Amino acid sequence: MSFQGLSRNQYPSITSLQCFEAAARHLSFTHAAKELHLTQSAVSKQVALLEDTLQTPLFRRLRKRLSLSPAGQLYLEQARKILLHIEQSTLQMLSYDHERELLSIAAHPSLGAHWLIPLLKHFHDLHPHIQIDMHDSLQPFSLAQKNIDVAFLFGHGNWENLECIKLFEEGMIPVCQPSLLGKKTIRQASQLARFGLIQCHSRPNAWELYFSDQNDPVEHSYHGPRFATWSACIQAALAGYGIALVPKFLAADALQQQLLLCPWEHELPSLGAYYVAYEAHTADEPRIRQLINWLTQHLKLKDHEKKE
């Protein structure tokens, strides 16, 4: 659909956007021309055509010196977004395999790295015709707008227009490097704060909830080095930054290998759970149905193993 008053043949060309972006970055038509393997006059002409289309000057030309106009500074950001989108779309098509179905999956980075990616290897072996395309996501979002088929999300499983299957809850425990405590003994939860509390951006109140759950509040439970993901918090604990409060299932391998220890045996009950979510109208699409069926069977098997 065209913008009102602007026909498609009036849209800026990709070449003009490339010339403008390169000239803006170098503040030189000559250097931009060398980069783009064009003549200086060709770059200058493309920028002039763009300015004519936009009906505003993008550069100030004073004494052979080039600088961006206020409009040019504003348009540069948009031009870079357009060029980046074109590049990403082109790379995606270059990687397209017509003999395979593409399954686009989004997951929290820590869940993906520690649980989902290792688990999906079995699905990949069973369905080699399905090509997995993984994306990181920290927050719930519109699957359709992001072109995502299936998302692995944390919350309460009541997202609008999504079918959700509960995977597991997220009990949280403190973990630290074995040498961090030295010979000191922890006799109550609040003493953990003496060794530094590693914080996670996505759960800023986790430590406060942990101490409150034991009726042992700490005044500065929000203080400490802060990291973006649970994976980063675990790495910080391994490096000796302090004590991290993380989902138990994410720290399981490091605890089993004795790379980390749990200095205080209290688990904060889950405030939500992990779910696999997909749009209801896509449930019958073969690639999505195969993933959901496979995952459901995996969960049943794990549940049976626990009961035994």
N, C-alpha and C positions, 0 to 999 in steps of 0.2 A: 504494500500500500504506500503510495507516494505522500510526501508531506504536502500540505496545502500550499499551492503557489510554486512548487518546485517539482519539475518533471524528472524522470529518471536520467535523461541525457544531460541533466544539469548537475548530477552528483559528481563530487570530486573523484578523479581517477586514483587508482592505487599508486601510480607513478608520481602524481603530484603530491600525495601524502608522504611518500618515501623521500622525495626531494625536500619537502618542507621540514620533515623530521631531521634529516641529515644536516641540512643547512642550519637549523636551530641548534642542533647539538654542537656543531663546529663553529657556528657564527661565521660561516664562510661558504660562499657558493663554490669556490674553487676546491676546497677540501671535500665538500659534499660530492662534487662531480667526480673526484678521484675515487672516492669510496664506492660510488654507484656505477663507475665506469661509463660516465657520460661526459659531455662537454660542459664547460661552465655556462655557456649560453643556454644549453638545454635545461639545466637545473633552474636557471633564472627565469626561463620562459614558463616552466611548470609551476613555479611558485607564483608568478604573475597571474597565471590562469586560475590558480587556487584563490588568490586574493580577489580576482574578479568574480568568481563564483560566490565567495563569502561576502563580497561587497565591503571589504574592510582591509586595511593594510596589516600584514602580519609581522613585518620588519620595519625598523627605522634605519635609513641609510644616511649616515652623516660622515662626510670626509672619508669615504671609502671604508668606514667601519660599520659593521652590521650588528644590530641588537634587536631583540624581540620587542614588539609593541605590546601593550597590555592585552590586546585581543590575541596576539600571537602566543603569549604565555598561557592564556586560557585554552586556546585551541590545541596547543602542543600536547597537553595531557590527554585530550580526547583522541587526537591523531595516533598517539602511541597505543592507546587501548584498542583502536580499530586495527592497527597493524599487527598487534600481538594476537588479537582474535583471529585474524586471517592466517597468521603463522601456525597457531595451535590447530585450527581447523584443517589446514593443509597437511600438517604432520599426522593428524588423526586419520585422514583419508589415505595417506601414504602407508600407514600401518594396517589399513583395513584388509582383511582376508575374506574374500567372498565365499570361501569354502567353510568358514567358521561363523558361528553365531557369537555376537558380542554380548557379554553379561557385565553390565556396569554396576559395581558395588561400592558403597560408601560405608566407612566405619570410623569410629574414634581411633586415632593413631595407636594408642597403647593397646586397645582391644585387638586391632588388626595385627600388630607386630607380635604380640605375645600369645594370641589365641586363634584368631581367624585365619591368618595366612598359613600357619602350619597345618591347621585343620583342612583347609581348602585343597591341599595337595591331593588328598584322597578323592575329592570330587573331580579335580582336574584329571586324575588318572582314569576315572570312570567315564568321563565325558570330554575326551580330547578335542571334540569338534566345537566345544564352547570356549571361547577366548575370554578370560577374566580381565577386567579393567578396573583396578582398585583406585579409590580416592579416599583421602583423609577428610573427616568431618568432625568438628567438635560440638556442634549444636544441631538440633532438629531443623529441617528445612523442607521445602517443597521438592519432592522427588522429580516431578514432571518438569519443573523449571530448570533443574540441574541435569536432566537427562540421566537420572539414576534409576536402575531397575529395582535394586534391593538395598536397604540401609540397615545397619546394625547400630541401634541407638540406645542411650540410657535414659530412663525416665519411668513413667507410670503406664505406658502402653495405651494411652488414650488419644493418640494424635488423629486429627481430623482427616477423613478420607483414606486412612491407612489400615490395612489388615496387619495385626501384630501377633507374633508368637513369642512367648516368654522363654528366654534362654536360661538365665540364672540370676540370682541376686548378687549383691556386691558388699559382703561383709568386709570391714576394713580393720587392719592390724598395723601396729607400729613395727618398723624394721630398721636395722642399722648394721653398720660394719661391725664384725665381732670384736675388733680391738677398740671400738669407741668407748665402751664403758670401763675398760681396764679391769680393775678388781672391785669396782664399786657395785653395790647391790641396790636394785630398785625395790623399794618397799611400798610405794604408793604411786599412782599414775602421775601425779603432778611433778614428781621428781624427774620425769622424762624431759621436762623443759630445760633442765640444767645443761643438757647436751645439744641443744639447738633443735628447733622444730622446722623441718623442711615443709614448705607450703606449696600447694598446687593452685594455679590460677582458676581452674574450673570448679574447685570446691574450697573457697576461701575460709569457710567456717568449719571445716572438717575437724580440726583439732579442738575447737571450742565444744563441738558436739561430743567428741570423744571423752573429754574430761567431765563435761556435764552429765554424761550418761553414767558416770561413776560417782557423781556428787563430790567431785574433787576438782573444782575450778582452778584455772591458771590465769593470772592477770594479763599476761602478754601472749596469749595463745595464737594471736595472729602474726607475731613477729618471727622472722626467720627468712632464709633464702627462698625465693619463690621461683617455681618452674612451670612451664606451660602444660605439660602432660604427666601422666603417671609414670610413663617410661623414663622421662627425664628425672622425676623424683627418685625412682629406684636407682638410676645411675648416680644421682647425687648422694644417696645413702651409701652406695658401694664405694664412692670416692671419699667418704668420711665427712660430708658437710654437716651431718647431724642425724636425727631420726625422722624417717618419713612415715606418714600414715597413708597406706595404699591399699587397694583391693587385694584381698588375700590370694585370689587366684592368679593375679599378675606376679606376685612375689614367690609363688610356690616353687618354681625351679631354682631360684637363687637360695631359698631356704633349704631345699633338699640338698643342694651342693655345698651348703654351709658357707656360702659367700655372704649371706646375711643371717642375722638371728632376730628373733622376736623378743625384745627386752621386757615386755609386760604382756602377760597372757590375758588380754581382754579384747574382744572383738566388737567393734561398733556395728550394730545391726544395720542392714541395708536400708537406705532411704529411697530406694527405687530398684530397678532391675534392668538388665540388658534384654533388648528385644530385637528380633529380626522383623522388619517392616517392609511392606510393599503395597502398591495401590491395588485395590480390590479388582478393578477391571483388567488388570494384567495377569491375574492368577492363572489363567489358562494358557498363557504364552509358554511354549515348551521349555525354554531355557530357565524361566522363573519357576515353573512347576517342578522341574527336575531338581533345582537347587533346594526348594522348600521340602520336597519329599525326602531328599537325601538328608537334609538337616534334621527333619522330624525323626527319621529312623535313628540318626546318631544320638539325639537326645533321649529317645526311648532306651537305647542300648546303655547309655551312661546311667540312666535312672535305674535300670535293672541291675547293673553292676553295683550301685550303691546299696540297693536292698539286700543283695547277697552278702 
